[in-house]
Amino acid sequence: MERRMANALDRYGPEGDAIAHCKGSMVDNKANARLIAAAPELLERLRELIKSADELATCGPRDEQRWIDQVLEDCELAQAAIAKAEGEKA
């Protein structure tokens, strides 16, 4: 949720908690607020991707396809989080 004030933009999370207060041009404010709001999800997705890639690197041949599938799924989730941070609909 967003709330605009003169030369400022406030961004709130799903539970109504303040995430960001940006001052300056509205174009920059919106981009900064989106990135700040998306940061926790981006971090979570990157951690999941790294964990899956580590598992793939150390798994045996029997588990390889399962971990490849998991890495691909994690990549899709990371791409969706990036699109959200860039203001695109995932």
PyRosetta script that sets phi, psi and omega in degrees:
from pyrosetta import init, pose_from_sequence

init()
pose = pose_from_sequence("MERRMANALDRYGPEGDAIAHCKGSMVDNKANARLIAAAPELLERLRELIKSADELATCGPRDEQRWIDQVLEDCELAQAAIAKAEGEKA")
pose.set_psi(1, 141.2)
pose.set_omega(1, -179.6)
pose.set_phi(2, -118.0)
pose.set_psi(2, 151.6)
pose.set_omega(2, 169.7)
pose.set_phi(3, -138.2)
pose.set_psi(3, 127.5)
pose.set_omega(3, -177.5)
pose.set_phi(4, -101.3)
pose.set_psi(4, 141.2)
pose.set_omega(4, 171.3)
pose.set_phi(5, -130.9)
pose.set_psi(5, 170.9)
pose.set_omega(5, -179.6)
pose.set_phi(6, -55.2)
pose.set_psi(6, 117.1)
pose.set_omega(6, 178.2)
pose.set_phi(7, 55.9)
pose.set_psi(7, 29.1)
pose.set_omega(7, 177.2)
pose.set_phi(8, -148.0)
pose.set_psi(8, 156.5)
pose.set_omega(8, 178.7)
pose.set_phi(9, -140.9)
pose.set_psi(9, 124.9)
pose.set_omega(9, 175.9)
pose.set_phi(10, -103.8)
pose.set_psi(10, 139.9)
pose.set_omega(10, -179.8)
pose.set_phi(11, -122.8)
pose.set_psi(11, 132.7)
pose.set_omega(11, -178.1)
pose.set_phi(12, -120.3)
pose.set_psi(12, 146.9)
pose.set_omega(12, 178.4)
pose.set_phi(13, -78.4)
pose.set_psi(13, 179.2)
pose.set_omega(13, -176.3)
pose.set_phi(14, -63.3)
pose.set_psi(14, -23.5)
pose.set_omega(14, 179.9)
pose.set_phi(15, -97.5)
pose.set_psi(15, 9.3)
pose.set_omega(15, 176.9)
pose.set_phi(16, 86.3)
pose.set_psi(16, 4.6)
pose.set_omega(16, 179.7)
pose.set_phi(17, -81.1)
pose.set_psi(17, 141.7)
pose.set_omega(17, -178.9)
pose.set_phi(18, -67.6)
pose.set_psi(18, 132.1)
pose.set_omega(18, 179.1)
pose.set_phi(19, -108.0)
pose.set_psi(19, -41.7)
pose.set_omega(19, -175.4)
pose.set_phi(20, -152.2)
pose.set_psi(20, 146.7)
pose.set_omega(20, 170.9)
pose.set_phi(21, -129.9)
pose.set_psi(21, 112.3)
pose.set_omega(21, -175.1)
pose.set_phi(22, -115.3)
pose.set_psi(22, 137.0)
pose.set_omega(22, 176.0)
pose.set_phi(23, -114.8)
pose.set_psi(23, 153.8)
pose.set_omega(23, 179.1)
pose.set_phi(24, 123.0)
pose.set_psi(24, -153.8)
pose.set_omega(24, -179.1)
pose.set_phi(25, -68.8)
pose.set_psi(25, 146.2)
pose.set_omega(25, -177.4)
pose.set_phi(26, -64.5)
pose.set_psi(26, -33.0)
pose.set_omega(26, 178.5)
pose.set_phi(27, -64.2)
pose.set_psi(27, -49.4)
pose.set_omega(27, 178.3)
pose.set_phi(28, -64.6)
pose.set_psi(28, -40.2)
pose.set_omega(28, -179.6)
pose.set_phi(29, -59.2)
pose.set_psi(29, -45.9)
pose.set_omega(29, -178.9)
pose.set_phi(30, -63.3)
pose.set_psi(30, -44.0)
pose.set_omega(30, 179.7)
pose.set_phi(31, -64.2)
pose.set_psi(31, -44.3)
pose.set_omega(31, 179.5)
pose.set_phi(32, -64.6)
pose.set_psi(32, -43.9)
pose.set_omega(32, -179.7)
pose.set_phi(33, -63.5)
pose.set_psi(33, -41.2)
pose.set_omega(33, 177.7)
pose.set_phi(34, -61.8)
pose.set_psi(34, -44.2)
pose.set_omega(34, -179.1)
pose.set_phi(35, -65.0)
pose.set_psi(35, -44.1)
pose.set_omega(35, 179.0)
pose.set_phi(36, -63.7)
pose.set_psi(36, -43.4)
pose.set_omega(36, 179.8)
pose.set_phi(37, -64.9)
pose.set_psi(37, -33.2)
pose.set_omega(37, -177.8)
pose.set_phi(38, -84.8)
pose.set_psi(38, -13.0)
pose.set_omega(38, -174.0)
pose.set_phi(39, -53.9)
pose.set_psi(39, -46.6)
pose.set_omega(39, 179.7)
pose.set_phi(40, -60.8)
pose.set_psi(40, -41.3)
pose.set_omega(40, 178.8)
pose.set_phi(41, -68.0)
pose.set_psi(41, -40.9)
pose.set_omega(41, 177.6)
pose.set_phi(42, -59.5)
pose.set_psi(42, -45.1)
pose.set_omega(42, 179.3)
pose.set_phi(43, -61.9)
pose.set_psi(43, -45.2)
pose.set_omega(43, 179.8)
pose.set_phi(44, -61.2)
pose.set_psi(44, -44.8)
pose.set_omega(44, -179.5)
pose.set_phi(45, -64.8)
pose.set_psi(45, -40.1)
pose.set_omega(45, 178.3)
pose.set_phi(46, -65.3)
pose.set_psi(46, -40.6)
pose.set_omega(46, 177.7)
pose.set_phi(47, -61.7)
pose.set_psi(47, -42.9)
pose.set_omega(47, 178.9)
pose.set_phi(48, -63.7)
pose.set_psi(48, -40.8)
pose.set_omega(48, 180.0)
pose.set_phi(49, -64.9)
pose.set_psi(49, -44.1)
pose.set_omega(49, 178.5)
pose.set_phi(50, -63.4)
pose.set_psi(50, -43.0)
pose.set_omega(50, 178.9)
pose.set_phi(51, -60.6)
pose.set_psi(51, -46.0)
pose.set_omega(51, -179.9)
pose.set_phi(52, -65.4)
pose.set_psi(52, -40.3)
pose.set_omega(52, 178.6)
pose.set_phi(53, -64.6)
pose.set_psi(53, -39.7)
pose.set_omega(53, 176.4)
pose.set_phi(54, -62.4)
pose.set_psi(54, -42.6)
pose.set_omega(54, 178.5)
pose.set_phi(55, -63.0)
pose.set_psi(55, -41.9)
pose.set_omega(55, 178.9)
pose.set_phi(56, -62.0)
pose.set_psi(56, -41.1)
pose.set_omega(56, -177.7)
pose.set_phi(57, -65.9)
pose.set_psi(57, -25.5)
pose.set_omega(57, -175.1)
pose.set_phi(58, -112.3)
pose.set_psi(58, 0.0)
pose.set_omega(58, -176.9)
pose.set_phi(59, -79.5)
pose.set_psi(59, 162.6)
pose.set_omega(59, 175.8)
pose.set_phi(60, -84.6)
pose.set_psi(60, 170.0)
pose.set_omega(60, -177.5)
pose.set_phi(61, -58.0)
pose.set_psi(61, -30.7)
pose.set_omega(61, -178.1)
pose.set_phi(62, -67.0)
pose.set_psi(62, -33.2)
pose.set_omega(62, -177.5)
pose.set_phi(63, -97.4)
pose.set_psi(63, -2.6)
pose.set_omega(63, -172.3)
pose.set_phi(64, -57.5)
pose.set_psi(64, -48.8)
pose.set_omega(64, -176.9)
pose.set_phi(65, -63.3)
pose.set_psi(65, -37.4)
pose.set_omega(65, 178.8)
pose.set_phi(66, -61.3)
pose.set_psi(66, -42.7)
pose.set_omega(66, -178.9)
pose.set_phi(67, -75.4)
pose.set_psi(67, -30.6)
pose.set_omega(67, 173.2)
pose.set_phi(68, -62.4)
pose.set_psi(68, -45.8)
pose.set_omega(68, 178.3)
pose.set_phi(69, -60.6)
pose.set_psi(69, -40.2)
pose.set_omega(69, 179.9)
pose.set_phi(70, -66.2)
pose.set_psi(70, -42.2)
pose.set_omega(70, 177.6)
pose.set_phi(71, -62.1)
pose.set_psi(71, -42.9)
pose.set_omega(71, 178.7)
pose.set_phi(72, -63.0)
pose.set_psi(72, -41.3)
pose.set_omega(72, 177.4)
pose.set_phi(73, -63.9)
pose.set_psi(73, -43.4)
pose.set_omega(73, 178.8)
pose.set_phi(74, -64.1)
pose.set_psi(74, -35.4)
pose.set_omega(74, 176.1)
pose.set_phi(75, -63.7)
pose.set_psi(75, -41.6)
pose.set_omega(75, 178.3)
pose.set_phi(76, -63.0)
pose.set_psi(76, -42.3)
pose.set_omega(76, 178.0)
pose.set_phi(77, -65.3)
pose.set_psi(77, -38.8)
pose.set_omega(77, 178.0)
pose.set_phi(78, -66.1)
pose.set_psi(78, -40.8)
pose.set_omega(78, 178.1)
pose.set_phi(79, -63.4)
pose.set_psi(79, -38.8)
pose.set_omega(79, 177.8)
pose.set_phi(80, -65.2)
pose.set_psi(80, -40.0)
pose.set_omega(80, 178.2)
pose.set_phi(81, -65.7)
pose.set_psi(81, -38.4)
pose.set_omega(81, 177.4)
pose.set_phi(82, -65.6)
pose.set_psi(82, -43.7)
pose.set_omega(82, 178.5)
pose.set_phi(83, -60.4)
pose.set_psi(83, -40.9)
pose.set_omega(83, 177.8)
pose.set_phi(84, -62.6)
pose.set_psi(84, -43.7)
pose.set_omega(84, 179.5)
pose.set_phi(85, -63.9)
pose.set_psi(85, -30.3)
pose.set_omega(85, -179.9)
pose.set_phi(86, -88.3)
pose.set_psi(86, 2.2)
pose.set_omega(86, 176.6)
pose.set_phi(87, 86.0)
pose.set_psi(87, 11.3)
pose.set_omega(87, 178.3)
pose.set_phi(88, -93.2)
pose.set_psi(88, 156.6)
pose.set_omega(88, 175.5)
pose.set_phi(89, -84.6)
pose.set_psi(89, 128.3)
pose.set_omega(89, -177.5)
pose.set_phi(90, -79.7)
pose.dump_pdb("model.pdb")
